[in-house]
């Protein structure tokens, strides 16, 4: 089995939930990345205290302000990462930041739909556009053959709730804007994979499972963040060019579109 061993990783929405667990498990690896860019909207705020505590113990973690709703913030974050990398590229980009607002087909509003798309779809699109030069550089300079998360990869955190085939947990929550935004993110992931294949940059959409977080709900969710991320990191270590453009779950199994 391959091992996930990138030189550099960037995670959006890393101050809580899955994003924070990404940072925690990456830094606790036997061979942690040299650079772990932990980004969030408000690194100085109270909701980022756990992230700041973690960074204080591990010099590999660099906390960067990045608001996926603000293109200027994304560009500033890329400039900071570029400065830290000192000429190296970025191996792994995790588009994790996202929002969900409960709604039904009858109560959904245009305002919520727009806000959800802005964070869950447009934000990840701009993040990839802005960080693409660093991903290309990592791919070009890597001695590794083919595609992998150790070389250059984009992982868009999606949801089986966006699967048109499965319509996961419809009876529990309709969440129209969220579902539609994740279906659109899946298409974006496919488009990215087709466009970036020539650069040998791997792109996947990934369902982390129904996880006990503030977003997923802590009462009924069957997976802990720790369990989900353990599976995700194992899966990412096994991905290759045959997986680019696919929709996978945390265990590496295909999810129907």
C-alpha positions in Angstrom: 0.0 0.0 0.0 1.2 3.5 -0.8 1.9 6.0 1.9 0.7 9.5 1.9 3.9 11.6 2.1 3.5 15.0 0.5 6.1 17.7 1.1 3.3 20.4 1.5 -0.4 20.4 2.1 -3.0 23.2 2.3 -6.4 22.7 4.0 -9.2 25.3 3.8 -11.7 25.6 6.7 -9.1 24.1 9.1 -10.2 25.7 12.4 -12.8 23.1 13.3 -14.5 19.8 12.4 -13.0 17.8 9.5 -10.5 20.5 8.6 -9.0 20.6 12.1 -8.8 16.9 12.2 -7.0 16.9 8.8 -4.4 19.2 10.4 -4.1 17.1 13.6 -3.7 13.8 11.8 -1.3 15.1 9.2 1.0 16.6 11.8 0.9 13.5 14.0 2.1 11.3 11.1 5.5 9.5 11.5 6.6 11.5 8.4 4.5 14.7 8.6 4.6 17.2 5.7 7.3 19.9 6.0 4.6 22.5 5.4 1.0 22.2 6.6 -0.9 25.4 5.6 -3.9 25.6 7.9 -6.3 28.2 6.6 -9.5 29.7 7.9 -11.5 33.0 7.8 -10.5 34.3 11.3 -7.3 32.7 12.7 -7.4 35.1 15.6 -11.0 34.4 16.6 -12.3 32.2 19.4 -13.3 29.4 17.0 -9.7 29.0 16.0 -8.3 28.5 19.5 -7.8 24.7 19.1 -6.0 25.3 15.8 -3.7 27.9 17.4 -3.0 25.5 20.3 -2.0 22.8 17.8 0.2 25.1 15.8 2.0 26.2 19.0 3.1 22.6 19.5 4.1 21.9 15.8 6.3 24.2 13.8 5.2 22.6 10.5 1.7 24.2 10.9 1.5 27.6 9.3 -1.9 29.3 10.0 -3.0 31.6 7.1 -6.1 33.8 6.8 -8.1 32.6 3.8 -11.8 33.5 3.3 -13.1 31.4 0.3 -15.7 34.1 -0.3 -13.1 36.8 -0.8 -10.8 36.4 -3.9 -8.3 39.0 -2.5 -8.0 36.9 0.7 -7.3 33.8 -1.4 -4.6 35.7 -3.4 -3.0 36.9 -0.2 -3.0 33.4 1.2 -1.3 32.1 -2.0 1.4 34.8 -1.7 2.1 33.8 1.9 2.3 30.1 1.0 4.6 30.9 -1.9 6.9 32.9 0.4 7.1 29.9 2.9 7.7 27.3 0.2 10.8 29.3 -1.1 10.5 28.1 -4.7 8.9 24.7 -4.1 5.4 23.8 -5.3 2.3 22.7 -3.4 1.7 19.0 -3.4 -1.8 18.6 -2.0 -4.7 21.1 -1.9 -7.7 20.1 0.3 -10.8 22.2 -0.5 -12.6 21.5 2.8 -14.4 24.8 3.7 -18.1 24.5 3.3 -21.5 25.5 4.8 -24.9 23.9 5.2 -28.2 25.6 6.0 -31.2 23.3 6.6 -34.1 23.9 4.2 -36.8 22.2 2.2 -37.9 22.6 -1.3 -40.6 25.0 -0.1 -38.6 27.0 2.3 -35.3 27.4 0.3 -34.5 31.0 -0.6 -32.5 32.6 -3.4 -30.3 34.3 -0.9 -29.3 31.1 0.9 -28.8 29.3 -2.5 -26.4 32.1 -3.6 -24.5 32.1 -0.3 -24.1 28.3 -0.3 -22.9 28.2 -3.9 -20.5 31.1 -3.1 -18.8 29.1 -0.3 -19.2 25.5 -1.5 -18.6 25.9 -5.2 -17.3 29.3 -6.3 -14.8 29.4 -3.4 -13.2 26.1 -4.3 -13.0 27.1 -7.9 -11.2 30.3 -7.2 -8.9 28.6 -4.7 -7.7 26.1 -7.4 -7.3 28.9 -9.9 -5.1 30.9 -7.6 -3.0 28.0 -6.3 -2.7 26.3 -9.7 0.8 27.8 -10.4 2.1 26.1 -7.1 0.4 22.8 -8.0 1.9 22.9 -11.5 5.3 23.6 -10.1 5.0 20.7 -7.7 4.0 18.4 -10.6 6.7 19.6 -12.9 9.5 19.2 -10.4 8.5 15.9 -8.9 10.5 12.8 -9.7 7.4 10.7 -9.2 5.8 9.0 -12.3 2.1 9.3 -13.0 -0.3 11.1 -10.6 -0.5 11.0 -6.8 -1.3 13.0 -3.8 2.4 13.0 -3.0 3.1 14.8 -6.4 0.2 17.2 -7.1 -3.4 16.8 -6.2 -6.7 18.6 -5.6 -9.2 17.0 -3.2 -12.6 18.7 -3.2 -14.6 17.6 -0.1 -18.0 16.8 -1.4 -20.9 14.8 0.0 -23.0 11.8 -1.0 -25.9 14.3 -0.4 -24.9 15.7 -3.8 -25.2 12.3 -5.5 -28.2 12.5 -7.9 -28.3 8.7 -7.8 -28.4 8.2 -4.1 -29.8 11.4 -2.7 -28.2 10.5 0.6 -30.3 10.9 3.8 -33.2 12.7 2.0 -35.7 11.8 4.7 -33.5 13.3 7.4 -32.8 16.6 5.7 -33.6 18.1 2.3 -31.0 20.9 2.5 -31.6 21.9 -1.1 -28.9 24.5 -1.5 -26.3 22.2 0.1 -27.2 19.2 -2.1 -27.2 21.3 -5.3 -23.9 22.9 -4.4 -22.2 19.6 -3.9 -23.6 18.2 -7.1 -22.1 21.2 -8.8 -18.8 20.7 -7.0 -18.6 17.2 -8.3 -18.9 18.5 -11.9 -16.2 21.1 -11.1 -14.0 18.3 -9.9 -14.5 16.4 -13.1 -13.8 19.5 -15.2 -10.6 20.1 -13.2 -9.5 16.6 -13.8 -9.9 16.8 -17.6 -8.2 20.2 -17.8 -5.3 19.4 -15.5 -4.6 15.8 -16.8 -1.9 17.2 -19.1 -0.1 18.6 -16.1 -0.4 15.3 -14.2 -2.4 17.0 -11.4 -4.8 14.5 -9.8 -8.4 15.7 -9.0 -11.1 13.9 -7.0 -14.3 14.7 -5.2 -14.5 13.0 -1.9 -17.4 12.1 0.4 -16.0 12.0 4.0 -19.0 10.1 5.4 -21.6 11.3 7.7 -19.4 12.7 10.5 -20.2 13.9 14.0 -19.2 17.5 13.6 -21.0 20.8 14.1 -22.0 20.7 10.4 -22.9 17.0 10.3 -24.7 16.9 13.6 -23.3 15.1 16.6 -26.3 13.2 17.8 -26.9 10.6 15.1 -23.8 10.7 12.8 -22.1 7.2 12.7 -18.5 8.4 12.2 -16.2 10.5 14.3 -14.0 13.0 12.7 -11.0 10.8 13.7 -12.4 7.7 12.0 -13.3 9.6 8.9 -9.9 11.2 8.5 -8.0 8.0 9.3 -9.8 6.4 6.3 -9.4 9.5 4.1 -5.6 9.7 4.6 -5.3 6.0 3.8 -7.4 6.5 0.7 -5.4 9.6 -0.4 -2.2 7.6 -0.1 -3.5 5.0 -2.6 -4.8 7.3 -5.4 -3.2 7.3 -8.8 -4.1 8.5 -12.4 -6.8 5.8 -12.6 -8.7 7.7 -9.9 -8.6 11.2 -11.2 -12.0 12.6 -12.1 -13.8 10.2 -9.8 -16.2 10.6 -6.8 -15.0 8.5 -3.9 -15.9 8.0 -0.2 -13.5 8.1 2.7 -12.8 4.3 2.3 -11.9 4.8 -1.4 -15.1 3.3 -2.8 -16.8 4.9 -5.8 -19.9 7.0 -5.1 -22.4 7.2 -8.0 -22.8 10.6 -9.5 
